Amino acid sequence: MNKLTETLINARLLFRGRPIRVNVENALIYTVSDRDTQIKICRQGRYNRYKRGINHGIDALASDYHLDRLESLDGGTFIDCGANVGELGIWAQAHGMTYIAFEPEHLEADCCDQNNYGGKARTIRKALWKETTTLEFFHKADTADSSAFSVRDYSSKTLVPAARLDDELDPTKLSHPIILKLEAEGAEPEVLEGAAKCVAAADYVAVDCGYERGPNQDHTFIEVNNILSHIGFRIVAANFKGRLTVLFHRSGHKSNTTSE
């Protein structure tokens, strides 16, 4: 994006009565702002997510994962696997939670750092996987579809560090309630395989099981549900239309969900 594009975008936003404006910081990072707040992004089209306001866009994403059903989260821990620019970190910290982010795309991780950690490099720049290794990674960041599995029309592929979540975090040192949010573009079963201890400690697991696995764009709901139900989780909310997202709660843990 350049200054001319910025001017044209802002003119269109003004004409349509949208509350946001876009500012080019450099060739890679943009700031979207409204009257209340701002957020850093690195893909031009992403500003449309906030066309009704930044907090509205963030709350809509939290609702996609059914997180709006949860109560009494203050003091807990939010583990964001596939954080992108860290929108859910903003949501989690607004609810008094400690935020831990994993994001293998470096530009997105840079934005996540700015959005959540005051610019400090605290986003963990690794792909999560079933083992700690080096992984061939297919980049399709413009549409947030980068994956450990080959995807259609990927822009490039590189080797990236990959890790088991259990090798990165000690769940005994995390405060409850613990929410594990998982979006791995089709690699959700493999991530769960490498996260047995963290999953066992989690109070909730929120997963995007959508149609994103490999060239055939398969969903991962059956595999994810089998893994989690086998260790005592049950579904408390799900969306099977459009984005396939499911919120699981571990049986025997005190529930903080609202009733409907």
DRENKE-596997 format. One record per residue: residue in three letters; x, y, z of N, C-alpha, C in turn. Coordinates in steps of 0.05 Angstrom, whole numbers, padded with zeros to 5 digits, always signed. Layout:
N
ALAXYZXYZXYZ
...
END
This chain:
260
MET+00017-00024+00000+00000+00000+00000+00018+00025+00000
ASN+00010+00045-00015+00024+00070-00015+00005+00093-00007
LYS+00016+00117-00006+00000+00140+00003-00024+00145-00015
LEU-00021+00141-00041-00044+00145-00059-00066+00125-00053
THR-00059+00100-00049-00078+00079-00042-00091+00086-00015
GLU-00075+00095+00004-00086+00103+00030-00107+00124+00027
THR-00101+00145+00010-00120+00167+00006-00146+00157-00007
LEU-00144+00139-00027-00167+00129-00040-00184+00112-00021
ILE-00171+00095-00005-00186+00078+00014-00200+00096+00034
ASN-00187+00116+00045-00200+00133+00065-00222+00149+00054
ALA-00219+00158+00028-00241+00172+00016-00266+00154+00013
ARG-00261+00129+00005-00283+00110+00003-00296+00104+00030
LEU-00279+00101+00051-00290+00097+00078-00307+00120+00087
LEU-00297+00144+00081-00312+00169+00089-00339+00170+00074
PHE-00338+00165+00048-00362+00166+00032-00383+00146+00042
ARG-00374+00122+00051-00392+00101+00060-00400+00104+00089
GLY-00389+00125+00103-00396+00130+00130-00384+00110+00150
ARG-00361+00098+00142-00348+00079+00160-00332+00094+00181
PRO-00330+00083+00205-00316+00097+00227-00286+00095+00227
ILE-00274+00079+00209-00246+00073+00210-00231+00089+00189
ARG-00204+00092+00194-00186+00104+00175-00161+00087+00174
VAL-00147+00087+00151-00123+00071+00147-00099+00089+00143
ASN-00078+00083+00157-00053+00099+00155-00030+00081+00148
VAL-00015+00088+00127+00009+00072+00119+00032+00080+00137
GLU+00042+00061+00152+00066+00066+00168+00091+00062+00152
ASN+00092+00040+00136+00114+00034+00118+00102+00016+00097
ALA+00119+00004+00080+00109-00012+00058+00096-00038+00068
LEU+00099-00045+00094+00090-00071+00103+00069-00070+00125
ILE+00070-00049+00142+00052-00047+00165+00033-00023+00162
TYR+00008-00028+00167-00012-00007+00166-00026-00004+00193
THR-00036+00020+00199-00051+00024+00223-00080+00030+00216
VAL-00098+00015+00227-00127+00020+00225-00135+00033+00251
SER-00149+00055+00249-00157+00069+00274-00186+00078+00272
ASP-00199+00080+00295-00225+00093+00297-00225+00111+00321
ARG-00248+00120+00329-00249+00140+00351-00238+00128+00377
ASP-00240+00102+00381-00234+00090+00406-00207+00077+00408
THR-00197+00065+00386-00173+00049+00388-00160+00047+00361
GLN-00138+00031+00359-00125+00026+00334-00113-00002+00334
ILE-00107-00013+00310-00096-00039+00308-00077-00040+00284
LYS-00055-00055+00287-00036-00058+00265-00043-00082+00248
ILE-00042-00078+00222-00046-00101+00203-00024-00101+00182
CYS-00022-00122+00167-00001-00124+00147-00011-00134+00120
ARG-00037-00138+00117-00049-00146+00092-00071-00126+00085
GLN-00069-00114+00062-00086-00091+00056-00116-00096+00060
GLY-00126-00118+00050-00154-00123+00051-00166-00128+00079
ARG-00148-00132+00098-00158-00139+00125-00172-00115+00139
TYR-00168-00091+00129-00181-00068+00143-00211-00071+00141
ASN-00221-00086+00121-00250-00089+00118-00263-00104+00142
ARG-00247-00118+00157-00257-00132+00180-00267-00113+00201
TYR-00258-00088+00200-00264-00068+00221-00282-00046+00210
LYS-00297-00051+00189-00312-00030+00176-00334-00019+00194
ARG-00342-00034+00215-00362-00024+00234-00348-00016+00260
GLY-00322-00014+00260-00307-00007+00284-00288-00030+00292
ILE-00266-00023+00304-00246-00043+00310-00256-00062+00332
ASN-00267-00051+00353-00277-00068+00375-00299-00086+00365
HIS-00316-00076+00347-00337-00092+00336-00326-00115+00320
GLY-00305-00110+00305-00292-00131+00289-00279-00152+00307
ILE-00266-00143+00328-00254-00162+00347-00275-00179+00362
ASP-00296-00166+00371-00318-00180+00384-00331-00200+00366
ALA-00333-00193+00340-00345-00212+00321-00328-00237+00318
LEU-00301-00233+00318-00283-00256+00316-00285-00273+00341
ALA-00287-00261+00364-00290-00276+00389-00316-00291+00389
SER-00337-00279+00377-00363-00293+00375-00361-00316+00356
ASP-00346-00314+00335-00342-00336+00316-00332-00361+00331
TYR-00315-00357+00351-00304-00379+00367-00321-00385+00392
HIS-00344-00371+00394-00363-00375+00416-00351-00366+00443
LEU-00331-00349+00442-00319-00339+00467-00337-00320+00481
ASP-00356-00308+00468-00375-00290+00480-00393-00304+00500
ARG-00393-00330+00500-00409-00346+00519-00395-00348+00546
LEU-00370-00342+00548-00354-00347+00572-00355-00324+00591
GLU-00354-00330+00617-00355-00310+00638-00332-00316+00658
SER-00327-00296+00675-00308-00299+00697-00281-00308+00687
LEU-00269-00293+00669-00244-00301+00657-00220-00286+00669
ASP-00225-00267+00686-00204-00250+00697-00183-00268+00712
GLY-00157-00263+00705-00136-00278+00717-00128-00304+00702
GLY-00143-00310+00681-00138-00335+00667-00117-00332+00645
THR-00114-00352+00628-00094-00353+00608-00107-00360+00581
PHE-00099-00345+00561-00109-00349+00534-00086-00357+00516
ILE-00086-00381+00505-00065-00391+00488-00076-00390+00459
ASP-00063-00374+00442-00073-00369+00415-00055-00382+00395
CYS-00064-00405+00385-00049-00420+00365-00059-00413+00337
GLY-00043-00397+00323-00051-00386+00298-00063-00358+00303
ALA-00046-00341+00315-00055-00315+00325-00061-00294+00304
ASN-00048-00297+00280-00049-00276+00260-00039-00250+00273
VAL-00054-00228+00271-00044-00203+00282-00051-00199+00311
GLY-00063-00220+00323-00068-00219+00352-00094-00206+00361
GLU-00114-00206+00344-00140-00194+00351-00151-00206+00377
LEU-00149-00232+00379-00161-00245+00403-00144-00240+00428
GLY-00119-00231+00423-00103-00222+00446-00114-00197+00458
ILE-00123-00179+00440-00135-00154+00450-00161-00161+00465
TRP-00176-00180+00455-00201-00188+00469-00194-00201+00496
ALA-00175-00219+00496-00168-00234+00520-00158-00215+00542
GLN-00140-00197+00534-00129-00178+00554-00150-00159+00565
ALA-00170-00152+00548-00192-00136+00557-00209-00150+00578
HIS-00207-00177+00578-00221-00194+00598-00203-00203+00620
GLY-00180-00190+00623-00162-00195+00646-00146-00220+00643
MET-00142-00230+00619-00127-00255+00616-00098-00250+00607
THR-00080-00268+00614-00053-00269+00604-00054-00280+00576
TYR-00040-00268+00557-00042-00276+00529-00015-00288+00519
ILE-00017-00312+00507+00006-00326+00496+00000-00332+00467
ALA+00017-00321+00449+00011-00322+00420+00032-00339+00405
PHE+00022-00355+00386+00038-00370+00367+00030-00362+00339
GLU+00050-00353+00323+00044-00345+00295+00069-00348+00278
PRO+00069-00367+00258+00093-00371+00243+00099-00350+00221
GLU+00078-00335+00212+00082-00314+00192+00094-00290+00206
HIS+00118-00282+00197+00133-00261+00212+00120-00234+00211
LEU+00108-00226+00189+00095-00199+00188+00071-00199+00207
GLU+00055-00220+00207+00032-00222+00225+00042-00223+00254
ALA+00064-00237+00259+00075-00238+00286+00085-00210+00295
ASP+00097-00195+00277+00105-00168+00283+00081-00151+00291
CYS+00059-00153+00276+00035-00138+00283+00024-00147+00310
CYS+00024-00174+00315+00015-00184+00340+00031-00172+00364
ASP+00057-00171+00360+00074-00158+00381+00065-00130+00386
GLN+00060-00114+00365+00053-00086+00368+00025-00084+00380
ASN+00007-00102+00373-00021-00100+00383-00024-00110+00412
ASN-00005-00126+00421-00009-00139+00448+00014-00136+00467
TYR+00038-00132+00457+00062-00133+00475+00078-00107+00474
GLY+00066-00086+00466+00081-00060+00465+00104-00061+00445
GLY+00103-00078+00425+00124-00079+00405+00146-00099+00412
LYS+00146-00110+00436+00167-00129+00444+00162-00156+00430
ALA+00183-00169+00421+00181-00194+00406+00174-00217+00424
ARG+00149-00219+00431+00140-00240+00449+00121-00260+00436
THR+00112-00254+00411+00097-00274+00396+00116-00297+00388
ILE+00108-00321+00393+00126-00344+00388+00123-00351+00358
ARG+00145-00347+00344+00145-00350+00314+00151-00378+00306
LYS+00133-00396+00312+00136-00424+00305+00109-00435+00296
ALA+00110-00454+00278+00086-00469+00271+00082-00491+00292
LEU+00058-00495+00301+00053-00517+00321+00047-00542+00305
TRP+00057-00565+00317+00057-00590+00302+00057-00613+00322
LYS+00058-00638+00313+00058-00661+00330+00085-00668+00341
GLU+00106-00655+00331+00133-00659+00340+00149-00634+00336
THR+00171-00631+00351+00188-00608+00347+00208-00615+00325
THR+00207-00599+00304+00222-00605+00280+00224-00581+00262
THR+00234-00584+00238+00232-00564+00217+00212-00573+00197
LEU+00194-00555+00189+00171-00563+00174+00169-00547+00148
GLU+00163-00561+00126+00157-00547+00101+00130-00532+00104
PHE+00130-00506+00099+00107-00490+00104+00099-00475+00079
PHE+00073-00476+00073+00063-00464+00048+00050-00437+00055
HIS+00061-00416+00044+00052-00389+00051+00030-00379+00033
LYS+00008-00371+00045-00014-00358+00031-00026-00337+00050
ALA-00008-00319+00059-00015-00301+00081-00035-00280+00073
ASP-00037-00272+00047-00056-00251+00040-00084-00258+00046
THR-00091-00284+00046-00118-00293+00053-00118-00308+00080
ALA-00096-00307+00095-00094-00320+00121-00098-00350+00118
ASP-00086-00362+00097-00090-00390+00092-00063-00406+00092
SER-00042-00395+00103-00016-00409+00104-00019-00434+00120
SER-00005-00456+00112-00010-00482+00124+00014-00500+00122
ALA+00014-00520+00140+00034-00541+00138+00028-00561+00116
PHE+00004-00559+00104-00005-00576+00082-00006-00559+00057
SER+00001-00571+00034+00000-00556+00009-00028-00545+00005
VAL-00029-00520-00003-00055-00506-00009-00054-00496-00037
ARG-00077-00492-00048-00078-00482-00076-00069-00453-00077
ASP-00054-00446-00098-00045-00419-00103-00029-00407-00080
TYR-00012-00423-00067+00005-00412-00047+00027-00395-00060
SER+00036-00375-00046+00055-00355-00057+00084-00365-00056
SER+00090-00381-00036+00117-00392-00033+00117-00414-00012
LYS+00138-00429-00011+00141-00448+00011+00169-00447+00022
THR+00171-00449+00048+00196-00446+00062+00197-00467+00084
LEU+00221-00470+00096+00224-00487+00120+00221-00468+00144
VAL+00204-00477+00163+00200-00461+00187+00204-00478+00211
PRO+00211-00466+00234+00213-00482+00259+00184-00490+00268
ALA+00181-00515+00275+00156-00525+00285+00160-00537+00313
ALA+00140-00537+00329+00143-00546+00356+00117-00559+00367
ARG+00120-00577+00385+00098-00587+00401+00091-00565+00421
LEU+00065-00560+00425+00057-00541+00445+00067-00549+00472
ASP+00068-00575+00478+00077-00584+00504+00107-00579+00508
ASP+00122-00575+00487+00150-00568+00489+00154-00538+00494
GLU+00134-00523+00489+00136-00494+00491+00124-00483+00517
LEU+00105-00496+00528+00091-00487+00552+00090-00508+00574
ASP+00092-00499+00598+00088-00516+00622+00060-00510+00633
PRO+00040-00526+00628+00013-00519+00636+00010-00517+00667
THR+00028-00528+00682+00026-00526+00711+00031-00497+00721
LYS+00044-00481+00703+00050-00454+00711+00030-00434+00700
LEU+00009-00444+00687-00012-00426+00675-00035-00424+00694
SER-00046-00400+00696-00069-00395+00714-00095-00401+00699
HIS-00115-00410+00715-00141-00417+00704-00160-00394+00706
PRO-00181-00393+00689-00187-00413+00668-00168-00411+00645
ILE-00162-00433+00633-00144-00435+00609-00161-00440+00585
ILE-00159-00422+00565-00172-00425+00539-00150-00430+00518
LEU-00153-00452+00504-00135-00458+00482-00151-00454+00456
LYS-00143-00434+00441-00156-00428+00415-00138-00439+00393
LEU-00150-00454+00374-00134-00468+00354-00144-00463+00326
GLU-00127-00452+00310-00132-00447+00282-00107-00454+00267
ALA-00105-00477+00255-00080-00486+00243-00083-00493+00213
GLU-00104-00482+00200-00108-00486+00172-00106-00515+00163
GLY-00121-00532+00178-00122-00560+00171-00105-00578+00187
ALA-00086-00567+00202-00068-00583+00218-00077-00586+00247
GLU-00102-00581+00253-00111-00582+00281-00107-00609+00294
PRO-00112-00632+00281-00106-00657+00294-00077-00661+00302
GLU-00059-00652+00284-00030-00655+00290-00022-00637+00314
VAL-00033-00613+00315-00027-00595+00337-00037-00607+00363
LEU-00061-00618+00363-00071-00630+00387-00055-00655+00396
GLU-00044-00669+00376-00027-00692+00382-00002-00684+00397
GLY+00008-00660+00392+00031-00650+00405+00025-00633+00429
ALA+00000-00633+00438-00008-00615+00460-00023-00630+00482
ALA-00017-00655+00487-00032-00671+00505-00034-00659+00533
LYS-00011-00650+00544-00010-00639+00571-00025-00612+00572
CYS-00021-00595+00552-00034-00569+00553-00065-00573+00549
VAL-00073-00591+00532-00101-00596+00528-00114-00607+00553
ALA-00100-00625+00567-00110-00637+00591-00114-00616+00613
ALA-00098-00595+00612-00100-00574+00632-00120-00553+00625
ALA-00128-00552+00600-00146-00530+00590-00174-00534+00601
ASP-00187-00511+00606-00215-00511+00613-00233-00511+00588
TYR-00224-00497+00567-00238-00495+00542-00219-00497+00519
VAL-00228-00510+00497-00213-00510+00472-00232-00500+00451
ALA-00224-00479+00437-00240-00467+00416-00225-00472+00390
VAL-00238-00486+00371-00224-00495+00347-00239-00487+00322
ASP-00223-00478+00302-00233-00474+00275-00228-00500+00260
CYS-00248-00516+00255-00246-00542+00242-00254-00540+00213
GLY-00253-00517+00202-00264-00512+00175-00250-00526+00152
TYR-00260-00521+00129-00252-00535+00104-00225-00524+00094
GLU-00203-00532+00107-00177-00519+00100-00154-00539+00099
ARG-00160-00565+00101-00138-00584+00102-00130-00593+00074
GLY-00107-00584+00065-00095-00594+00040-00110-00584+00015
PRO-00101-00594-00008-00113-00585-00034-00143-00592-00036
ASN-00152-00613-00023-00181-00620-00024-00198-00604-00005
GLN-00185-00587+00011-00199-00570+00030-00219-00586+00047
ASP-00209-00606+00060-00225-00622+00078-00228-00608+00105
HIS-00249-00614+00120-00253-00604+00147-00239-00623+00166
THR-00235-00615+00191-00222-00631+00211-00239-00636+00235
PHE-00265-00631+00233-00283-00634+00256-00283-00662+00268
ILE-00285-00682+00251-00288-00710+00261-00263-00717+00276
GLU-00239-00712+00265-00214-00718+00279-00212-00703+00305
VAL-00217-00677+00305-00215-00660+00329-00235-00670+00350
ASN-00259-00675+00342-00280-00684+00361-00272-00711+00373
ASN-00262-00729+00357-00253-00755+00367-00231-00752+00388
ILE-00211-00735+00382-00189-00731+00401-00199-00719+00427
LEU-00215-00698+00426-00223-00684+00450-00244-00699+00466
SER-00263-00712+00452-00283-00727+00467-00271-00751+00481
HIS-00250-00762+00470-00237-00785+00482-00224-00778+00509
ILE-00216-00753+00512-00203-00745+00537-00221-00728+00555
GLY-00247-00729+00550-00266-00718+00569-00278-00691+00562
PHE-00273-00681+00537-00285-00656+00530-00312-00661+00517
ARG-00330-00641+00520-00356-00642+00507-00361-00616+00492
ILE-00377-00617+00472-00384-00593+00456-00404-00576+00472
VAL-00398-00550+00475-00417-00532+00487-00429-00512+00468
ALA-00415-00509+00445-00426-00491+00424-00412-00498+00398
ALA-00427-00494+00376-00415-00501+00350-00430-00486+00328
ASN-00415-00480+00307-00427-00468+00283-00419-00486+00259
PHE-00438-00498+00247-00433-00516+00224-00441-00503+00198
LYS-00448-00478+00198-00454-00463+00174-00433-00442+00169
GLY-00421-00442+00146-00400-00423+00140-00374-00432+00154
ARG-00364-00415+00172-00340-00422+00187-00346-00444+00207
LEU-00332-00466+00206-00339-00489+00223-00322-00487+00249
THR-00334-00475+00269-00320-00471+00294-00335-00485+00317
VAL-00319-00495+00336-00331-00510+00358-00317-00502+00384
LEU-00333-00499+00405-00322-00494+00432-00327-00519+00449
PHE-00305-00529+00459-00306-00553+00476-00300-00545+00505
HIS-00313-00559+00524-00308-00555+00553-00301-00582+00565
ARG-00282-00582+00582-00273-00607+00594-00291-00615+00617
SER-00303-00639+00614-00321-00649+00635-00307-00651+00662
GLY-00320-00642+00683-00307-00643+00709-00295-00616+00717
HIS-00290-00599+00697-00281-00572+00703-00305-00554+00708
LYS-00303-00535+00726-00324-00517+00730-00330-00501+00705
SER-00355-00500+00697-00362-00486+00672-00366-00456+00678
ASN-00355-00439+00659-00359-00410+00661-00376-00400+00637
THR-00392-00418+00625-00408-00410+00602-00435-00399+00611
THR-00445-00381+00594-00472-00371+00599-00492-00391+00588
SER-00515-00392+00599-00536-00409+00589-00554-00394+00570
GLU-00565-00408+00551-00583-00395+00531-00610-00409+00531
END
